[in-house]
Amino acid sequence: MIYIAICLLIAFTFYDSIYAFLVLMPGVFFYIRYIKEILKRKRINLLRRQFQDMIDSISSALLAGYSIENAFYESHKDMIRLYGKGSLIVNELEFFFSLLEIGTPLEKILSDFADRAKVEDISDFSEIFVLAKRNGGDFNSIITKTVKVMKEKDDTEKEIGVILTGRKYEQRLMCIIPFGIIIYLRISGGGFLKVLYHNILGISVMTLCLIIYIISYYLSIKLIDIKV
């Protein structure tokens, strides 16, 4: 529905033709893929934050004297209280426990989780955990240091997010302005823009403007998308 509204807006402002709407409609498949990518990134960020809280809980359990496996069980209780029964990290932990019950090593479970999640923090933790388990490392110290590094990275990302908040609003506003200008001129300017519609030259000029607008929108998104 959002894409249909976008197509109608473009067809009205840039071409003043329902045929332009029909030409633009096949692009819905690219739009859906774009939205899926956005939702995927949001889900990954949510999982990453929940994972950080999970290993923070595990670190506390280890300091309290629990074994590494029991520390995961304790963190499961904390995650239910913090995020609820059906949250991403709780579902993953319950899957962990089902694998542990059939004798799968914890390091293998974490490695598989990292492969599925494709999250840098999870992959790093999994690699560190596997090495520590294999070489008999100090889990308390290793996990505490890992939690500290992850929190520092998360704090840096939050600071950048706060700094960029104003820029994001400006970017959204600048994306709306071209449509506002064209609609204003069409309403107030009478036949001022008629030369740009329903002829080859006008369609070519408006198509070029639309392409420039799409490229500008893409670049503006990239400029405010800063990764740590």
Residue frames as a rotation matrix with the C-alpha (Angstrom) as fourth column:
MET 1
0.566 0.824 0.000 0.00
0.824 -0.566 0.000 0.00
0.000 0.000 -1.000 0.00
ILE 2
0.388 -0.524 -0.759 2.87
0.144 -0.779 0.611 2.36
-0.911 -0.346 -0.226 0.77
TYR 3
-0.668 -0.692 0.273 4.45
0.345 0.038 0.938 1.62
-0.659 0.721 0.213 -2.61
ILE 4
-0.101 0.727 0.679 1.13
0.987 -0.011 0.159 2.22
0.123 0.686 -0.717 -4.38
ALA 5
0.772 0.376 -0.513 0.88
0.502 -0.855 0.129 5.61
-0.390 -0.357 -0.849 -2.64
ILE 6
-0.083 -0.898 -0.433 4.47
0.070 -0.438 0.896 6.45
-0.994 0.044 0.099 -3.70
CYS 7
-0.679 -0.150 0.719 3.75
0.673 0.265 0.691 5.46
-0.294 0.952 -0.079 -7.31
LEU 8
0.358 0.889 0.286 0.57
0.931 -0.365 -0.030 7.57
0.078 0.277 -0.958 -7.36
LEU 9
0.637 -0.188 -0.748 2.49
0.224 -0.883 0.413 10.55
-0.738 -0.431 -0.520 -6.00
ILE 10
-0.477 -0.878 -0.048 5.28
0.127 -0.123 0.984 10.17
-0.870 0.463 0.170 -8.58
ALA 11
-0.451 0.380 0.808 2.80
0.889 0.268 0.371 9.63
-0.076 0.885 -0.458 -11.42
PHE 12
0.640 0.765 -0.075 0.88
0.763 -0.644 -0.056 12.79
-0.091 -0.021 -0.996 -10.42
THR 13
0.631 -0.391 -0.670 3.83
0.037 -0.848 0.529 15.11
-0.775 -0.359 -0.521 -9.73
PHE 14
-0.364 -0.925 -0.112 6.32
-0.142 -0.064 0.988 14.01
-0.920 0.376 -0.108 -12.37
TYR 15
-0.954 -0.077 0.289 4.13
0.240 0.380 0.893 12.78
-0.179 0.922 -0.344 -15.24
ASP 16
-0.450 0.864 -0.224 0.47
-0.674 -0.494 -0.550 13.72
-0.586 -0.096 0.805 -14.64
SER 17
-0.109 0.347 -0.931 -0.46
-0.846 0.459 0.270 10.34
0.521 0.818 0.244 -16.09
ILE 18
0.572 0.387 0.723 -1.99
-0.713 0.671 0.205 7.10
-0.406 -0.632 0.660 -14.84
TYR 19
0.886 -0.293 -0.360 0.18
-0.064 0.692 -0.719 5.25
0.460 0.660 0.594 -17.36
ALA 20
-0.097 -0.948 0.305 3.27
-0.568 -0.199 -0.798 6.27
0.817 -0.250 -0.519 -15.38
PHE 21
0.072 0.223 0.972 1.69
-0.967 0.254 0.013 4.61
-0.244 -0.941 0.234 -12.35
LEU 22
0.934 0.329 0.142 1.29
-0.278 0.916 -0.290 1.36
-0.226 0.232 0.946 -14.29
VAL 23
0.545 -0.810 -0.215 4.89
-0.132 0.170 -0.976 1.56
0.828 0.561 -0.014 -15.54
LEU 24
-0.238 -0.681 0.692 6.21
-0.782 -0.288 -0.552 2.07
0.575 -0.673 -0.465 -11.99
MET 25
0.580 0.629 0.518 4.18
-0.814 0.414 0.409 -0.72
0.043 -0.658 0.751 -10.37
PRO 26
0.767 -0.307 -0.564 6.54
0.118 0.931 -0.346 -3.63
0.631 0.199 0.750 -11.31
GLY 27
-0.226 -0.904 0.362 9.15
-0.256 -0.304 -0.918 -1.93
0.940 -0.300 -0.163 -9.10
VAL 28
0.564 0.529 0.634 7.14
-0.748 0.000 0.664 -3.16
0.351 -0.849 0.396 -6.10
PHE 29
0.864 -0.281 -0.417 9.35
0.327 0.944 0.041 -6.27
0.382 -0.172 0.908 -6.03
PHE 30
-0.184 -0.965 0.189 12.48
0.459 -0.255 -0.851 -4.14
0.869 -0.070 0.490 -5.51
TYR 31
-0.115 0.229 0.967 10.65
-0.650 -0.753 0.102 -2.09
0.752 -0.616 0.236 -2.87
ILE 32
0.882 0.470 0.034 9.63
-0.354 0.614 0.706 -5.23
0.311 -0.635 0.708 -0.96
ARG 33
0.478 -0.794 -0.375 13.22
0.676 0.606 -0.420 -6.47
0.561 -0.052 0.826 -1.06
TYR 34
-0.370 -0.586 0.721 14.39
0.026 -0.782 -0.622 -3.07
0.929 -0.212 0.305 0.23
ILE 35
0.279 0.572 0.771 11.87
-0.804 -0.300 0.513 -3.15
0.525 -0.763 0.376 3.10
LYS 36
0.919 0.021 -0.394 12.85
0.124 0.932 0.340 -6.73
0.374 -0.361 0.854 3.94
GLU 37
-0.001 -0.998 -0.056 16.47
0.599 0.044 -0.800 -5.61
0.801 -0.035 0.598 4.22
ILE 38
-0.315 -0.035 0.948 15.48
-0.500 -0.843 -0.197 -2.78
0.807 -0.537 0.248 6.58
LEU 39
0.672 0.656 0.344 13.43
-0.660 0.318 0.681 -5.16
0.338 -0.685 0.646 8.74
LYS 40
0.683 -0.512 -0.521 16.29
0.454 0.856 -0.246 -7.66
0.572 -0.068 0.817 8.71
ARG 41
-0.349 -0.863 0.366 18.72
0.229 -0.457 -0.860 -5.01
0.909 -0.216 0.357 9.98
LYS 42
-0.010 0.435 0.900 16.30
-0.815 -0.525 0.245 -3.98
0.579 -0.731 0.360 12.74
ARG 43
0.914 0.374 -0.158 15.93
-0.248 0.823 0.512 -7.63
0.321 -0.429 0.844 13.77
ILE 44
0.286 -0.901 -0.326 19.72
0.587 0.434 -0.683 -8.09
0.757 0.004 0.653 13.79
ASN 45
-0.452 -0.446 0.772 20.19
-0.242 -0.772 -0.588 -4.97
0.859 -0.453 0.240 15.95
LEU 46
0.422 0.695 0.582 17.49
-0.813 0.006 0.582 -6.21
0.401 -0.719 0.568 18.34
LEU 47
0.887 -0.139 -0.440 19.14
0.209 0.971 0.114 -9.63
0.412 -0.193 0.891 18.58
ARG 48
-0.079 -0.992 0.093 22.54
0.396 -0.117 -0.911 -8.02
0.915 -0.035 0.402 19.14
ARG 49
-0.271 0.034 0.962 21.25
-0.687 -0.707 -0.169 -5.92
0.674 -0.707 0.215 22.06
GLN 50
0.749 0.609 0.260 19.50
-0.628 0.528 0.572 -8.92
0.211 -0.592 0.778 23.61
PHE 51
0.640 -0.601 -0.478 22.65
0.415 0.794 -0.443 -11.03
0.646 0.085 0.758 23.17
GLN 52
-0.335 -0.772 0.540 24.72
-0.088 -0.544 -0.834 -8.39
0.938 -0.327 0.114 24.97
ASP 53
0.081 0.455 0.887 22.32
-0.945 -0.247 0.214 -8.53
0.317 -0.855 0.410 27.92
MET 54
0.910 0.267 -0.318 22.47
-0.206 0.955 0.212 -12.32
0.361 -0.127 0.924 27.83
ILE 55
0.236 -0.894 -0.381 26.24
0.531 0.447 -0.720 -12.53
0.814 -0.032 0.580 28.15
ASP 56
-0.380 -0.259 0.888 26.14
-0.522 -0.733 -0.437 -9.80
0.764 -0.629 0.143 30.79
SER 57
0.555 0.669 0.495 23.77
-0.813 0.306 0.496 -12.05
0.180 -0.678 0.713 32.75
ILE 58
0.806 -0.333 -0.489 26.05
0.235 0.939 -0.252 -15.05
0.543 0.089 0.835 32.12
SER 59
-0.206 -0.935 0.288 29.01
0.069 -0.308 -0.949 -13.05
0.976 -0.175 0.128 33.43
SER 60
-0.114 0.251 0.961 27.12
-0.899 -0.437 0.008 -12.27
0.423 -0.864 0.275 36.65
ALA 61
0.872 0.489 0.018 26.16
-0.461 0.810 0.361 -15.94
0.162 -0.323 0.932 37.06
LEU 62
0.453 -0.793 -0.407 29.77
0.362 0.581 -0.729 -17.04
0.815 0.183 0.550 36.59
LEU 63
-0.427 -0.605 0.672 30.92
-0.338 -0.583 -0.739 -14.57
0.839 -0.543 0.045 39.23
ALA 64
0.231 0.615 0.754 28.29
-0.958 0.008 0.288 -16.07
0.171 -0.788 0.591 41.55
GLY 65
-0.436 -0.574 0.694 29.94
-0.711 0.692 0.126 -19.48
-0.552 -0.438 -0.709 41.15
TYR 66
0.646 0.709 0.283 27.79
-0.339 0.599 -0.725 -21.17
-0.684 0.372 0.628 38.51
SER 67
-0.315 -0.656 0.686 29.34
0.463 0.525 0.715 -23.45
-0.829 0.543 0.138 35.89
ILE 68
-0.888 -0.096 -0.449 29.26
-0.288 -0.645 0.708 -22.15
-0.358 0.758 0.545 32.31
GLU 69
-0.747 0.660 -0.079 26.32
0.337 0.479 0.810 -24.39
0.572 0.579 -0.581 31.31
ASN 70
-0.114 0.724 -0.681 24.31
0.992 0.044 -0.119 -23.46
-0.056 -0.689 -0.723 34.41
ALA 71
-0.616 -0.166 -0.770 25.12
0.227 -0.973 0.028 -19.80
-0.755 -0.158 0.637 33.81
PHE 72
-0.943 0.326 -0.063 23.25
-0.135 -0.203 0.970 -20.07
0.303 0.923 0.236 30.49
TYR 73
-0.303 0.870 -0.389 20.24
0.767 0.465 0.441 -21.53
0.565 -0.165 -0.809 32.31
GLU 74
-0.197 0.183 -0.963 20.33
0.801 -0.536 -0.266 -18.64
-0.565 -0.824 -0.041 34.79
SER 75
-0.883 -0.165 -0.439 20.58
-0.081 -0.869 0.488 -16.08
-0.462 0.467 0.754 31.99
HIS 76
-0.726 0.683 0.078 17.49
0.390 0.316 0.865 -17.70
0.566 0.659 -0.495 30.41
LYS 77
0.009 0.732 -0.681 15.47
0.999 -0.030 -0.019 -16.73
-0.034 -0.681 -0.732 33.50
ASP 78
-0.377 -0.237 -0.896 16.82
0.363 -0.927 0.093 -13.17
-0.852 -0.290 0.435 33.35
MET 79
-0.997 -0.047 -0.068 16.01
-0.046 -0.375 0.926 -12.84
-0.069 0.926 0.371 29.66
ILE 80
-0.375 0.926 -0.042 12.42
0.784 0.341 0.518 -14.00
0.494 0.161 -0.854 30.21
ARG 81
0.138 0.396 -0.908 12.01
0.857 -0.508 -0.091 -11.31
-0.497 -0.765 -0.409 32.89
LEU 82
-0.488 -0.475 -0.733 13.67
0.135 -0.870 0.474 -8.70
-0.863 0.132 0.488 30.71
TYR 83
-0.844 0.024 -0.536 12.26
-0.509 -0.348 0.787 -9.40
-0.167 0.937 0.306 27.22
GLY 84
0.182 0.980 0.081 9.41
-0.898 0.199 -0.392 -11.89
-0.400 -0.001 0.917 27.62
LYS 85
0.191 -0.023 0.981 8.83
-0.130 0.990 0.048 -15.53
-0.973 -0.137 0.186 26.72
GLY 86
0.707 0.222 0.671 8.65
0.544 0.436 -0.717 -15.16
-0.451 0.872 0.187 22.94
SER 87
0.680 -0.492 -0.544 11.65
-0.540 -0.838 0.083 -12.86
-0.496 0.237 -0.835 22.44
LEU 88
0.670 -0.460 -0.583 14.45
-0.507 0.291 -0.811 -13.67
0.543 0.839 -0.038 20.01
ILE 89
-0.343 -0.927 0.154 17.11
-0.752 0.173 -0.636 -14.42
0.563 -0.334 -0.756 22.61
VAL 90
-0.159 0.368 0.916 14.78
-0.801 0.494 -0.338 -16.53
-0.577 -0.788 0.216 24.78
ASN 91
0.865 0.485 -0.131 13.84
-0.453 0.639 -0.622 -18.65
-0.218 0.597 0.772 21.76
GLU 92
0.344 -0.829 -0.441 17.53
-0.536 0.213 -0.817 -19.11
0.771 0.518 -0.371 20.94
LEU 93
-0.491 -0.543 0.681 18.37
-0.862 0.190 -0.470 -20.11
0.125 -0.818 -0.561 24.50
GLU 94
0.282 0.673 0.684 15.56
-0.667 0.650 -0.364 -22.67
-0.690 -0.354 0.632 24.56
PHE 95
0.887 -0.075 -0.456 16.92
-0.358 0.512 -0.781 -24.07
0.291 0.856 0.427 21.30
PHE 96
-0.135 -0.983 0.126 20.37
-0.779 0.026 -0.626 -24.19
0.612 -0.182 -0.769 22.95
PHE 97
-0.308 0.032 0.951 18.98
-0.866 0.404 -0.294 -26.25
-0.393 -0.914 -0.097 25.82
SER 98
0.771 0.621 0.138 17.26
-0.488 0.716 -0.498 -28.72
-0.408 0.317 0.856 23.50
LEU 99
0.604 -0.643 -0.472 20.63
-0.354 0.314 -0.881 -29.33
0.714 0.699 -0.038 21.81
LEU 100
-0.340 -0.733 0.590 22.45
-0.869 0.004 -0.496 -29.60
0.361 -0.681 -0.638 25.15
GLU 101
0.217 0.547 0.809 20.01
-0.817 0.556 -0.157 -32.30
-0.535 -0.626 0.567 26.25
ILE 102
0.991 0.129 0.020 21.02
-0.093 0.809 -0.581 -34.50
-0.091 0.574 0.814 23.31
GLY 103
0.548 -0.835 0.055 24.72
0.570 0.421 0.706 -34.05
-0.612 -0.355 0.706 24.07
THR 104
0.572 -0.355 0.739 25.73
0.604 -0.427 -0.673 -31.29
0.554 0.832 -0.030 21.66
PRO 105
-0.288 -0.754 -0.591 28.79
0.955 -0.274 -0.117 -29.39
-0.073 -0.598 0.798 22.99
LEU 106
0.481 0.514 -0.710 28.07
0.558 -0.804 -0.205 -25.78
-0.676 -0.297 -0.674 23.99
GLU 107
-0.330 -0.691 -0.642 30.84
-0.147 -0.635 0.759 -24.42
-0.932 0.345 0.108 21.80
LYS 108
-0.871 0.093 0.483 29.33
0.478 0.390 0.787 -26.18
-0.115 0.916 -0.384 18.76
ILE 109
0.142 0.989 -0.052 25.91
0.974 -0.149 -0.170 -24.69
-0.176 -0.027 -0.984 19.59
LEU 110
0.352 -0.065 -0.934 27.38
0.188 -0.972 0.139 -21.19
-0.917 -0.224 -0.330 19.83
SER 111
-0.733 -0.670 -0.118 29.29
-0.030 -0.142 0.989 -21.60
-0.680 0.728 0.084 16.56
ASP 112
-0.582 0.608 0.540 26.12
0.811 0.383 0.443 -22.69
0.063 0.696 -0.716 14.76
PHE 113
0.417 0.737 -0.532 24.24
0.781 -0.590 -0.205 -19.76
-0.465 -0.330 -0.822 16.29
ALA 114
-0.085 -0.556 -0.827 26.90
-0.059 -0.826 0.561 -17.35
-0.995 0.097 0.038 15.03
ASP 115
-0.914 -0.248 0.321 26.68
0.261 0.247 0.933 -18.86
-0.310 0.937 -0.161 11.54
ARG 116
-0.193 0.933 0.302 22.90
0.976 0.150 0.160 -18.42
0.104 0.326 -0.940 11.50
ALA 117
0.454 0.457 -0.765 22.74
0.667 -0.743 -0.048 -14.96
-0.590 -0.488 -0.643 13.08
LYS 118
0.097 -0.534 0.840 25.46
0.885 -0.339 -0.318 -13.28
0.455 0.774 0.440 10.95
VAL 119
0.946 0.161 0.280 26.03
0.004 -0.872 0.490 -10.75
0.323 -0.463 -0.826 13.75
GLU 120
0.192 -0.977 0.089 29.60
-0.193 -0.127 -0.973 -9.58
0.962 0.170 -0.213 14.32
ASP 121
-0.105 -0.219 0.970 29.37
-0.959 -0.234 -0.156 -9.49
0.262 -0.947 -0.186 18.13
ILE 122
0.735 0.449 0.508 27.95
-0.570 0.815 0.105 -13.01
-0.367 -0.367 0.855 18.28
SER 123
0.844 -0.476 -0.247 30.60
0.099 0.591 -0.801 -14.33
0.527 0.651 0.546 15.91
ASP 124
-0.036 -0.898 0.439 33.40
-0.494 -0.366 -0.789 -12.71
0.868 -0.245 -0.431 17.93
PHE 125
0.081 0.135 0.988 32.05
-0.990 0.125 0.065 -14.08
-0.114 -0.983 0.143 21.20
SER 126
0.944 0.320 0.079 31.64
-0.303 0.937 -0.174 -17.54
-0.129 0.140 0.982 19.71
GLU 127
0.533 -0.818 -0.216 35.24
0.024 0.270 -0.963 -17.61
0.846 0.508 0.164 18.49
ILE 128
-0.248 -0.618 0.746 36.56
-0.748 -0.367 -0.553 -16.40
0.616 -0.695 -0.371 21.86
PHE 129
0.386 0.506 0.771 34.40
-0.886 0.437 0.157 -18.92
-0.258 -0.744 0.617 23.72
VAL 130
0.966 -0.031 -0.256 35.55
-0.087 0.895 -0.437 -21.83
0.242 0.444 0.862 21.54
LEU 131
0.141 -0.990 0.006 39.22
-0.117 -0.023 -0.993 -20.92
0.983 0.139 -0.120 22.05
ALA 132
-0.239 -0.189 0.953 38.76
-0.919 -0.274 -0.285 -20.52
0.314 -0.943 -0.108 25.81
LYS 133
0.695 0.575 0.430 36.92
-0.674 0.730 0.113 -23.83
-0.249 -0.369 0.896 26.09
ARG 134
0.856 -0.389 -0.340 39.56
0.052 0.720 -0.692 -25.61
0.514 0.574 0.637 24.03
ASN 135
-0.070 -0.992 0.106 42.54
0.089 -0.112 -0.990 -24.09
0.994 -0.060 0.097 25.87
GLY 136
0.118 0.187 -0.975 41.03
0.923 0.342 0.178 -24.03
0.367 -0.921 -0.132 29.36
GLY 137
-0.590 -0.359 0.723 40.78
0.231 -0.933 -0.275 -20.24
0.774 0.005 0.634 29.68
ASP 138
-0.834 0.292 -0.468 39.33
0.411 -0.235 -0.881 -18.18
-0.367 -0.927 0.076 32.53
PHE 139
-0.306 0.799 0.518 35.68
0.855 -0.009 0.519 -17.81
0.419 0.601 -0.680 31.47
ASN 140
0.439 0.489 -0.754 34.92
0.809 -0.580 0.095 -15.17
-0.391 -0.652 -0.650 34.10
SER 141
-0.208 -0.643 -0.737 37.67
0.170 -0.766 0.620 -12.86
-0.963 0.003 0.269 32.88
ILE 142
-0.897 -0.168 0.408 37.05
0.405 0.054 0.913 -13.54
-0.176 0.984 0.020 29.19
ILE 143
-0.100 0.948 0.302 33.30
0.930 -0.019 0.367 -12.93
0.353 0.317 -0.880 29.31
THR 144
0.413 0.204 -0.888 33.67
0.659 -0.739 0.137 -9.85
-0.628 -0.642 -0.440 31.53
LYS 145
-0.534 -0.695 -0.481 36.12
0.095 -0.615 0.783 -8.31
-0.840 0.373 0.394 29.07
THR 146
-0.791 0.301 0.532 33.88
0.597 0.198 0.777 -9.23
0.129 0.933 -0.336 26.13
VAL 147
0.274 0.938 -0.212 30.86
0.962 -0.265 0.071 -7.60
0.010 -0.224 -0.975 27.79
LYS 148
0.145 -0.304 -0.942 32.93
0.385 -0.859 0.336 -4.46
-0.911 -0.411 -0.007 28.47
VAL 149
-0.859 -0.512 -0.011 34.05
0.157 -0.284 0.946 -4.18
-0.488 0.810 0.324 24.82
MET 150
-0.497 0.749 0.437 30.49
0.806 0.212 0.552 -4.73
0.321 0.627 -0.710 23.54
LYS 151
0.415 0.665 -0.620 29.10
0.849 -0.528 0.001 -2.08
-0.327 -0.527 -0.784 25.89
GLU 152
-0.253 -0.594 -0.764 31.74
0.176 -0.805 0.567 0.43
-0.951 0.009 0.308 24.80
LYS 153
-0.946 -0.054 0.320 30.87
0.319 0.020 0.947 -0.24
-0.057 0.998 -0.001 21.15
ASP 154
-0.105 0.992 0.077 27.14
0.955 0.079 0.287 0.07
0.278 0.104 -0.955 21.91
ASP 155
0.288 0.148 -0.946 27.69
0.623 -0.779 0.068 3.36
-0.727 -0.609 -0.316 23.78
THR 156
-0.703 -0.619 -0.351 29.65
0.089 -0.566 0.820 4.72
-0.706 0.545 0.453 20.81
GLU 157
-0.755 0.489 0.437 26.83
0.587 0.209 0.782 3.77
0.291 0.847 -0.445 18.42
LYS 158
0.243 0.881 -0.406 24.28
0.968 -0.248 0.043 5.46
-0.063 -0.404 -0.913 20.68
GLU 159
-0.057 -0.356 -0.933 26.37
0.328 -0.889 0.319 8.65
-0.943 -0.288 0.167 20.79
ILE 160
-0.956 -0.288 0.052 26.62
0.121 -0.225 0.967 8.68
-0.266 0.931 0.250 17.00
GLY 161
-0.399 0.890 0.219 22.85
0.861 0.282 0.424 8.05
0.315 0.358 -0.879 16.78
VAL 162
0.314 0.481 -0.818 22.15
0.768 -0.636 -0.079 11.06
-0.558 -0.603 -0.569 19.02
ILE 163
-0.464 -0.593 -0.658 24.47
0.055 -0.761 0.647 13.27
-0.884 0.264 0.386 16.95
LEU 164
-0.993 0.006 0.117 22.82
0.117 0.080 0.990 12.15
-0.004 0.997 -0.080 13.69
THR 165
-0.331 0.941 -0.069 19.22
0.788 0.235 -0.570 12.50
-0.520 -0.243 -0.819 14.90
GLY 166
0.143 0.352 -0.925 18.92
-0.089 -0.926 -0.367 16.07
-0.986 0.135 -0.101 13.61
ARG 167
-0.666 -0.479 -0.571 20.55
-0.604 -0.102 0.790 15.13
-0.436 0.872 -0.222 10.31
LYS 168
-0.864 0.394 0.313 18.06
0.469 0.855 0.220 12.29
-0.181 0.336 -0.924 9.83
TYR 169
0.107 0.932 -0.346 15.12
0.610 -0.337 -0.717 14.67
-0.785 -0.134 -0.605 10.25
GLU 170
-0.039 -0.218 -0.975 16.75
-0.514 -0.832 0.207 17.07
-0.857 0.510 -0.080 7.79
GLN 171
-0.931 -0.363 -0.018 17.26
-0.222 0.529 0.819 14.23
-0.288 0.767 -0.574 5.30
ARG 172
-0.480 0.832 0.278 13.58
0.796 0.546 -0.260 13.23
-0.368 0.096 -0.925 5.51
LEU 173
0.285 0.581 -0.763 12.48
0.224 -0.814 -0.536 16.82
-0.932 -0.018 -0.362 5.08
MET 174
-0.366 -0.526 -0.767 14.73
-0.624 -0.473 0.622 17.32
-0.690 0.707 -0.155 2.06
CYS 175
-0.943 0.054 0.328 13.23
0.239 0.797 0.555 14.22
-0.232 0.601 -0.765 0.47
ILE 176
-0.063 0.998 0.003 9.72
0.846 0.055 -0.531 15.66
-0.530 -0.031 -0.847 0.78
ILE 177
-0.133 -0.013 -0.991 10.54
-0.011 -1.000 0.014 19.19
-0.991 0.013 0.133 -0.46
PRO 178
-0.953 -0.247 -0.176 10.84
-0.158 -0.089 0.983 18.37
-0.258 0.965 0.046 -4.22
PHE 179
-0.562 0.818 0.121 7.32
0.785 0.482 0.390 16.91
0.261 0.314 -0.913 -4.26
GLY 180
0.068 0.588 -0.806 6.03
0.768 -0.546 -0.334 19.87
-0.636 -0.596 -0.490 -2.25
ILE 181
-0.532 -0.341 -0.775 7.54
-0.146 -0.864 0.481 22.36
-0.834 0.369 0.410 -4.69
ILE 182
-0.989 0.144 0.037 6.08
0.072 0.244 0.967 20.63
0.130 0.959 -0.251 -7.76
ILE 183
-0.283 0.942 -0.178 2.62
0.950 0.301 0.082 20.24
0.131 -0.146 -0.981 -6.19
TYR 184
-0.048 0.216 -0.975 2.69
0.491 -0.845 -0.211 23.90
-0.870 -0.489 -0.065 -5.07
LEU 185
-0.779 -0.310 -0.545 3.60
-0.277 -0.609 0.743 25.09
-0.563 0.730 0.389 -8.57
ARG 186
-0.852 0.507 0.128 0.87
0.416 0.510 0.753 22.92
0.317 0.695 -0.645 -10.12
ILE 187
-0.035 0.890 -0.454 -1.76
0.990 -0.030 -0.134 24.30
-0.133 -0.454 -0.881 -7.77
SER 188
0.278 0.133 -0.951 -0.69
0.399 -0.917 -0.011 27.96
-0.874 -0.377 -0.308 -7.77
GLY 189
-0.545 -0.694 -0.469 1.02
-0.119 -0.490 0.863 28.35
-0.830 0.527 0.185 -11.12
GLY 190
0.431 0.796 -0.425 -1.84
-0.604 -0.096 -0.791 27.43
-0.671 0.598 0.439 -13.41
GLY 191
0.997 0.001 0.078 -0.35
0.060 0.630 -0.774 26.23
-0.050 0.777 0.628 -16.68
PHE 192
0.510 -0.860 -0.025 3.25
-0.837 -0.503 0.218 26.99
-0.200 -0.090 -0.976 -15.67
LEU 193
-0.373 -0.699 0.610 4.27
-0.568 0.692 0.445 23.32
-0.733 -0.181 -0.655 -15.66
LYS 194
0.644 0.733 0.218 2.09
-0.285 0.494 -0.821 22.11
-0.710 0.467 0.527 -18.52
VAL 195
0.522 -0.513 -0.682 5.05
-0.824 -0.096 -0.558 22.19
0.220 0.853 -0.473 -20.88
LEU 196
-0.526 -0.797 0.297 6.63
-0.850 0.507 -0.144 19.36
-0.036 -0.329 -0.944 -18.84
TYR 197
-0.347 0.482 0.804 3.73
-0.195 0.802 -0.565 16.95
-0.917 -0.353 -0.185 -19.29
HIS 198
0.482 0.707 0.518 2.37
0.241 0.462 -0.854 14.87
-0.843 0.536 0.052 -22.15
ASN 199
0.890 -0.295 -0.347 5.24
-0.422 -0.247 -0.872 15.48
0.171 0.923 -0.344 -24.58
ILE 200
0.699 -0.633 -0.333 8.52
0.503 0.766 -0.400 13.67
0.509 0.112 0.854 -25.23
LEU 201
-0.203 -0.837 0.508 10.83
0.105 -0.534 -0.839 16.50
0.973 -0.117 0.197 -24.14
GLY 202
0.097 0.325 0.941 8.89
-0.842 -0.477 0.252 17.17
0.531 -0.816 0.227 -20.94
ILE 203
0.962 0.268 -0.042 8.74
-0.219 0.859 0.463 13.47
0.160 -0.436 0.885 -20.03
SER 204
0.395 -0.897 -0.200 12.50
0.545 0.404 -0.735 13.17
0.740 0.181 0.648 -20.64
VAL 205
-0.295 -0.493 0.819 13.26
-0.311 -0.760 -0.570 16.18
0.903 -0.423 0.071 -18.40
MET 206
0.386 0.540 0.748 11.01
-0.882 -0.021 0.471 14.92
0.270 -0.841 0.468 -15.60
THR 207
0.933 -0.110 -0.342 12.47
0.135 0.990 0.050 11.41
0.333 -0.093 0.938 -15.88
LEU 208
-0.020 -0.995 0.102 15.98
0.362 -0.102 -0.927 12.87
0.932 0.019 0.362 -15.54
CYS 209
-0.204 0.021 0.979 14.85
-0.721 -0.679 -0.136 14.85
0.662 -0.734 0.153 -12.47
LEU 210
0.796 0.562 0.227 13.34
-0.576 0.587 0.569 11.69
0.187 -0.583 0.791 -10.96
ILE 211
0.634 -0.648 -0.422 16.58
0.460 0.755 -0.467 9.75
0.621 0.102 0.777 -11.53
ILE 212
-0.343 -0.764 0.546 18.61
-0.029 -0.573 -0.819 12.55
0.939 -0.297 0.174 -9.90
TYR 213
0.173 0.515 0.840 16.14
-0.881 -0.300 0.366 12.56
0.440 -0.803 0.402 -6.98
ILE 214
0.955 0.208 -0.210 16.45
-0.125 0.928 0.352 8.76
0.268 -0.310 0.912 -6.48
ILE 215
0.209 -0.959 -0.190 20.27
0.540 0.275 -0.795 8.93
0.815 0.064 0.576 -6.60
SER 216
-0.355 -0.305 0.884 20.27
-0.417 -0.794 -0.442 11.83
0.837 -0.525 0.155 -4.12
TYR 217
0.590 0.648 0.481 17.95
-0.748 0.215 0.628 9.91
0.304 -0.731 0.611 -1.79
TYR 218
0.839 -0.318 -0.442 20.21
0.316 0.945 -0.082 6.84
0.444 -0.070 0.893 -1.95
LEU 219
-0.158 -0.968 0.196 23.35
0.373 -0.242 -0.895 8.92
0.914 -0.068 0.399 -1.23
SER 220
-0.109 0.170 0.979 21.67
-0.719 -0.694 0.041 10.71
0.686 -0.700 0.198 1.69
ILE 221
0.898 0.438 0.046 20.77
-0.368 0.689 0.625 7.36
0.242 -0.578 0.779 3.25
LYS 222
0.539 -0.770 -0.340 24.35
0.604 0.635 -0.481 6.16
0.586 0.054 0.808 2.88
LEU 223
-0.214 -0.674 0.707 25.81
-0.019 -0.721 -0.693 9.36
0.977 -0.162 0.142 4.38
ILE 224
0.009 0.279 0.960 23.85
-0.922 -0.369 0.116 9.01
0.386 -0.887 0.254 7.64
ASP 225
0.942 0.275 -0.191 24.33
-0.205 0.925 0.321 5.25
0.265 -0.263 0.928 7.90
ILE 226
0.048 -0.975 0.217 27.50
-0.812 -0.164 -0.560 5.16
0.582 -0.150 -0.800 10.01
LYS 227
0.834 0.166 -0.526 28.65
0.066 0.917 0.394 1.78
0.548 -0.364 0.754 11.33
VAL 228
0.494 -0.668 0.557 31.04
-0.861 -0.290 0.417 1.31
-0.117 -0.686 -0.719 14.25
